[in-house]
């Protein structure tokens, strides 16, 4: 039976000088909702109201861990969630190694995209997760047409293993 990690409210670079993840709270939902309404995010995350409702629901979920991305001075600039994929019905049809964790993210301000922030945050998350006992795999499942995200993920060291059909449609 897979186990779920007890993730901390803050995940930061070891020396505390770089990017970090800060646990999402209910008071952060209006900020996330505003980001979801932006075209560069809504294109991939769907209707803002539905996406925000799912994110709000994740605040009480046992297997989803929502965070805000923050820069070195604490400014919030994006959303990231870590989820335990093994018990998630979305992934039930896929042969995942036990202790597979997934990541979903977006950068809220389009002016901050293309600067390597996504790759750096993913590096932080992957290092953190692989440092936890038993974590076997970290995955992300972008839509195949989301080339900017895929480039960022490749810069973070993730590699594509092919296109799959998920309950939400095609994913890489």
N, C-alpha and C positions, 0 to 999 in steps of 0.2 A: 504494500500500500504506500503510495507516495506521501511524502510529508511536505508541509508548507513551511517556508522560512518565516521567521519572525523578523521582518525588516525594520530597520531603525527609522526614526523620523528625519534623519539627516544622513545623506551619503555625500561625502566630500572627498576631494583629492587628499591624499595622505598628509601633505604639508599645509593644507588649509588655504592655499594661495590661489586656487583656480575655481573651476566651476563646481556646482553642487546641485543636489536634489534635496528639496525640502518637502516634507509630507503635505499633501493637499488638505485643506480644511474647508468646511462649508462656506466660510466667509470668502474663500478664493473663487467660488463658482462664478460670480459675475465677471471676473477677469477672464476666466477660461471661456465663458459664454461669448464674450466680445471677440476673442480670438477665433472661435469656431465660426463666427459670422463673416470672417474675412475670406474672400474668394480663394486665396492660395491654400487655405485649410479646408474649407467646405467642399472643395472639389474632390478631396480624398476622404473626408470624414463624414460626408453626407449632410442631411439637414441639421442645422445647429441645435435646434430644440431637442431632437432625438439623441444626438451625440452628447449634449450636456446632461440629459436625463440618465444616460448610461454611465457617464462619469460620476454624477451625483450618487448613483446607486453603488458605484464601486467603493464609496467611502465606508460602507458597512459590509462589504464583501470580504470573505475570509481568504480568497485566493487572488485578489487584485489589489495592487499597491500603487495608488495614484500620487504623483509628485509634481511639483513645479520645478522647472529648471531655473537656476539662478547663476548670475555671474559672480566674479570675485568680490564685488561690493554689495551683493545681496539683491540686485535688481532681478525680478522675475521676468523671464523672456520666453517661456514655453512650457509645454505640458509633456509628461512622460508617465507611462504606467508600466509596471512590471506585473506580470501575471503568471501563475502556476498553470502551465498548459495541461498537465496530465489529468487533473480532475475536471477540466473545462469541457462541457459537452460539445463545444465548437470543434474541438480537436479529436473527438472520440473515434473518428474513422481513420485516423492517421497513426502509424506505428512509431510513436515517440519514445525515445529512451526515458526511463524513469528519471524523474527530477529534471524535466525540461521546463525552462522558464522563457517566456516571451516578453517582448518589449514593443510598445507602440509610442510614437511621439510626434510632436509638431513644434515648430518654432512660431510663436505668435506674431512677431513683427516681421513682415516680409523683407524689410530693409536689413534684417540680421541673417537672412538666409544666404547661403553660398559663402559663408565665412569660416566654415569648418566647425561651427558650434555643435551641430548634430553629431558629427564624427567624434568629437572630443567627449561629449556626453555619453555616447554609446561605449566608448572606450572605458570611461569611468564605471558604467553599469556592468559591462562585461567583466572587468577586473574584479569588481565587488562580488558579483554573483559567482564567478569561478573560484573565488576565495572562500566560499561557503561550503561546508561539508556536503558531499554528495551531489552537487549540481553537475549534471552531465552535459547539458546543452543549453545554449541561449539562442533564441530564434527571433526573427522579425519577418513579417509577411506583407511587404508592400505590393500594391497593384503593379503589374508588369509595366504599365505605361508611366509610372511615377519615376522618371529617369533621374531627376534631381535627388530624390530620396535614396534611390539605389546607389548612386555615385557616393553619397555621404556614407552609406552603410559599408560600401566596399572600402572606403578610406579608413573606416573604423576597424577593418580586418574581417568583417563578415563576408561570407561567400555564398553565391547563389547555388542552390542545388536543384533547380528546375521549377517549372510552373506547376502548380497544383490547383485543384478546384476545391475551394472552401465553401461553407454555407453562405459566405458573403460574395462569392465570385472568384475569379482567377486571382492568384497570388503567386509571387515569386519567393 
